[in-house]
């Protein structure tokens, strides 16, 4: 036999041995999959509890054992315009509820709809109002009511980490140390060691000058951070909250949401 033939013969033998080993491995896996090894007598293969089990209908689709809902995020400004002014609004969202229901949507996640000097709305000036570009408090209440009639929940993107620099709380806070809202924000002069070196959300300095002092605004100077170490801040913001049974802004459900606090 030539050297080439001997080498080829060895390769064939190795290949056959590999195939045989793989076959034995697959048989072992199949036996385990049929439950022969997954019983209470094997401590390394515990049986699934009732809460962990999932159903396998005839369709072959595995159904999750826990909640699995579809939520549709909406930037109101660009979603649907009901009055032809070129800006999406709450009534426009309401007009699309049947369409969203047909899509199989279980809930809507509204990006910020409170008054704000920015197009995106993440720097709020009034937590109890509705951005005039989007409509009125009554328009919002109608959206919630109509959504609930269709079994659609409403989630609010409620921005409570910070406010706008134009929010009345911050405007008053910036007047000086005697302000009622001074401690609602974080001022360098009130901290031991002053403005501690740190990075903002974008890697820039999170401390911003206002008069002879500096305030903390992790995102940027237009969004001063609220001081949640202050119990009054926590109390004020928790009064808005989210309804856990039906996730909507509590203030809207109680009828307190308006163009101003009241």
C-alpha positions, -999 to 999 in steps of 0.1 A, spaced: 0 0 0 14 34 -9 20 62 16 -9 82 1 -33 52 5 -22 47 41 -28 84 49 -62 84 32 -72 52 51 -63 68 85 -84 99 76 -114 78 67 -111 59 100 -109 91 120 -139 105 102 -160 73 109 -150 74 145 -160 111 148 -194 104 132 -200 75 156 -191 96 186 -214 124 174 -242 99 169 -239 86 205 -240 122 217 -271 130 198 -288 98 211 -279 109 247 -294 144 241 -326 128 226 -331 106 257 -327 136 279 -352 156 258 -377 128 262 -375 132 300 -355 100 307 -329 120 327 -350 151 337 -367 137 367 -367 144 404 -341 116 410 -315 137 391 -305 167 411 -287 183 382 -319 183 360 -347 198 381 -382 197 368 -398 229 357 -423 244 381 -458 253 370 -449 290 368 -420 283 345 -438 260 321 -451 273 287 -478 260 265 -472 247 230 -504 249 210 -508 229 178 -496 258 158 -461 252 171 -459 287 185 -446 288 221 -467 311 243 -450 330 271 -462 321 306 -461 358 317 -475 390 303 -464 400 268 -481 431 256 -474 454 226 -470 491 233 -468 517 205 -446 547 212 -459 579 198 -441 613 193 -473 633 191 -457 662 172 -451 640 142 -478 613 144 -512 627 132 -524 662 126 -561 668 131 -564 705 124 -541 710 95 -515 732 112 -487 709 103 -482 697 139 -494 664 153 -518 666 182 -538 646 207 -569 646 187 -549 632 158 -538 603 181 -574 598 191 -584 595 154 -560 567 149 -571 545 179 -591 521 157 -561 517 134 -538 510 164 -563 485 178 -563 467 144 -526 465 147 -530 446 179 -517 474 201 -524 469 239 -511 503 250 -497 537 238 -466 552 252 -468 590 247 -436 609 246 -437 641 267 -469 662 262 -464 688 289 -455 725 280 -419 728 271 -397 753 252 -382 724 232 -397 705 203 -390 671 221 -406 682 254 -380 667 277 -376 700 296 -409 706 312 -422 740 324 -455 728 338 -462 692 350 -499 700 353 -505 713 318 -507 702 282 -485 716 254 -507 740 235 -493 727 202 -509 693 211 -543 705 223 -560 710 256 -565 690 289 -599 681 276 -584 666 244 -561 645 266 -589 633 288 -609 624 257 -579 604 243 -577 585 276 -614 577 276 -615 566 240 -584 545 244 -599 527 274 -631 520 255 -609 500 231 -589 483 258 -558 504 251 -538 516 280 -520 550 280 -485 554 294 -470 589 300 -434 597 294 -432 618 326 -399 636 329 -391 640 366 -353 638 367 -351 675 357 -371 705 346 -366 733 322 -346 763 332 -379 782 324 -399 762 349 -412 786 377 -395 764 403 -361 769 389 -366 806 380 -375 812 417 -347 790 429 -321 809 410 -331 842 427 -310 834 458 -306 813 489 -337 827 505 -359 812 477 -386 787 487 -374 765 459 -337 770 465 -332 734 477 -354 719 450 -323 720 428 -286 713 435 -265 744 439 -227 742 443 -226 768 471 -248 745 493 -226 715 489 -195 707 510 -167 709 485 -188 729 460 -191 716 424 -175 682 425 -156 672 393 -178 648 373 -190 642 337 -224 650 324 -246 627 303 -227 637 272 -192 638 288 -194 676 293 -192 695 326 -226 691 344 -222 723 365 -235 755 349 -232 790 360 -261 812 371 -251 845 388 -224 838 412 -233 802 417 -235 769 398 -263 744 394 -263 708 385 -277 698 351 -264 664 340 -279 665 305 -273 702 296 -277 737 310 -313 739 299 -323 709 321 -314 716 358 -317 684 379 -343 682 406 -329 675 441 -347 643 452 -329 644 485 -354 670 494 -386 654 507 -408 683 493 -395 675 458 -404 638 462 -438 646 476 -446 670 447 -435 646 420 -451 615 435 -484 633 435 -484 629 397 -474 592 396 -487 565 374 -520 546 380 -508 510 385 -542 494 377 -546 514 346 -514 532 336 -524 568 331 -514 600 347 -531 601 381 -538 638 378 -558 632 346 -578 605 362 -587 628 391 -596 656 368 -568 679 382 -547 683 351 -552 718 338 -534 746 320 -519 755 355 -516 742 390 -549 741 407 
